[in-house]
Amino acid sequence: MRRFVIVGHRASTTGDFKLDDICGGAGRMDILIRCINSSFFLSHSLRKDVEAFLILQGGEDAPKTLRFKGDELRYLNPDERSTASLIRNALLKKLGESEINASPGIYVSRRGLREVLSSLVECGEIVYLKEEGEDIREAELPEDIIFVLGDDRDLSEDEERVLKEHADRSFCLGPISYHSDHCITIAQNEMDRRV
Ligand SMILES: C[S@@+](CC[C@H](N)C(=O)[O-])C[C@H]1O[C@@H](n2cnc3c(N)ncnc32)[C@H](O)[C@@H]1O
């Protein structure tokens, strides 16, 4: 199982954004939506063996985490607007202590990065995607793996500290800085080639 954890530093947690403003008012939710696309979409189907976590850290109700589960997902389409609508509906749900199911394959909770990473420790190796990391091409990778990456901003020093409690290895995907969704595509390709 592959998992991707993307830290959305300014991404809205309140769901009161306009669908025409996902790059602005929603705190670069467009980046996170493209990460969802790269996590799941194949040419003619969805990857079922993938889970993606969007850690939303913007707005007055932060943090919240959206969990997308490939084998349960329905109504996910490649256009950013319809996914923004699924996200907005999830964020408008009344939320208590526990994670709730907002729509098929989409879950929402009040967890932040630390809680999400702690919950994933038993699920596989947690690794950090970082430009200064070890070359992924040279690395042995387990089948059960959790990739952690930033949005348009790198992880802050505090976030890196939290991550390093759980991740021993950092991997570089290439010699230049890529968009987050492209990083996911490259990581997927690396994993696909090793099966
Ligand atoms: C758009 S980048 C963040 C900003 C970027 N560091 C910059 O200076 O413009 C988004 C995230 O993708 C990951 N990333 C980007 N390029 C990478 C690379 N070559 N190798 C590994 N991870 C990378 C990192 O996790 C990074 O935080």
The ligand as an SDF file (V2000), in Angstrom:
LIG
                    3D

 27 29  0  0  0  0  0  0  0  0999 V2000
    6.9960   22.9870   -4.7850 C   0  0  0  0  0  0  0  0  0  0  0  0
    8.0210   22.1610   -3.6280 S   0  0  0  0  0  0  0  0  0  0  0  0
    8.2150   23.3330   -2.3130 C   0  0  0  0  0  0  0  0  0  0  0  0
    8.9800   24.5560   -2.6110 C   0  0  0  0  0  0  0  0  0  0  0  0
   10.3440   24.3390   -3.2110 C   0  0  0  0  0  0  0  0  0  0  0  0
   11.2550   23.7270   -2.2550 N   0  0  0  0  0  0  0  0  0  0  0  0
   10.9380   25.6410   -3.7250 C   0  0  0  0  0  0  0  0  0  0  0  0
   12.0000   26.0010   -3.3100 O   0  0  0  0  0  0  0  0  0  0  0  0
   10.2770   26.2600   -4.5720 O   0  0  0  0  0  0  0  0  0  0  0  0
    6.8690   21.0500   -2.9010 C   0  0  0  0  0  0  0  0  0  0  0  0
    7.4080   19.8630   -2.1790 C   0  0  0  0  0  0  0  0  0  0  0  0
    7.7500   18.8570   -3.1100 O   0  0  0  0  0  0  0  0  0  0  0  0
    8.8350   18.0870   -2.6270 C   0  0  0  0  0  0  0  0  0  0  0  0
    9.8850   18.1740   -3.6510 N   0  0  0  0  0  0  0  0  0  0  0  0
   10.0310   19.1030   -4.6440 C   0  0  0  0  0  0  0  0  0  0  0  0
   11.0700   18.8010   -5.4240 N   0  0  0  0  0  0  0  0  0  0  0  0
   11.6110   17.6500   -4.9320 C   0  0  0  0  0  0  0  0  0  0  0  0
   12.7300   16.8180   -5.3120 C   0  0  0  0  0  0  0  0  0  0  0  0
   13.5130   17.1280   -6.3250 N   0  0  0  0  0  0  0  0  0  0  0  0
   12.9550   15.6990   -4.5770 N   0  0  0  0  0  0  0  0  0  0  0  0
   12.1580   15.3580   -3.5220 C   0  0  0  0  0  0  0  0  0  0  0  0
   11.1060   16.1000   -3.1310 N   0  0  0  0  0  0  0  0  0  0  0  0
   10.8420   17.2330   -3.8020 C   0  0  0  0  0  0  0  0  0  0  0  0
    9.2160   18.6340   -1.2670 C   0  0  0  0  0  0  0  0  0  0  0  0
    8.5540   17.8900   -0.2770 O   0  0  0  0  0  0  0  0  0  0  0  0
    8.6460   20.0470   -1.3410 C   0  0  0  0  0  0  0  0  0  0  0  0
    8.3340   20.5470   -0.0740 O   0  0  0  0  0  0  0  0  0  0  0  0
  1  2  1  0
  2  3  1  0
  2 10  1  0
  3  4  1  0
  4  5  1  0
  5  6  1  0
  5  7  1  0
  7  8  2  0
  7  9  1  0
 10 11  1  0
 11 12  1  0
 11 26  1  0
 12 13  1  0
 13 14  1  0
 13 24  1  0
 14 15  1  0
 14 23  1  0
 15 16  2  0
 16 17  1  0
 17 18  1  0
 17 23  2  0
 18 19  1  0
 18 20  2  0
 20 21  1  0
 21 22  2  0
 22 23  1  0
 24 25  1  0
 24 26  1  0
 26 27  1  0
M  CHG  2   2   1   9  -1
M  END
$$$$
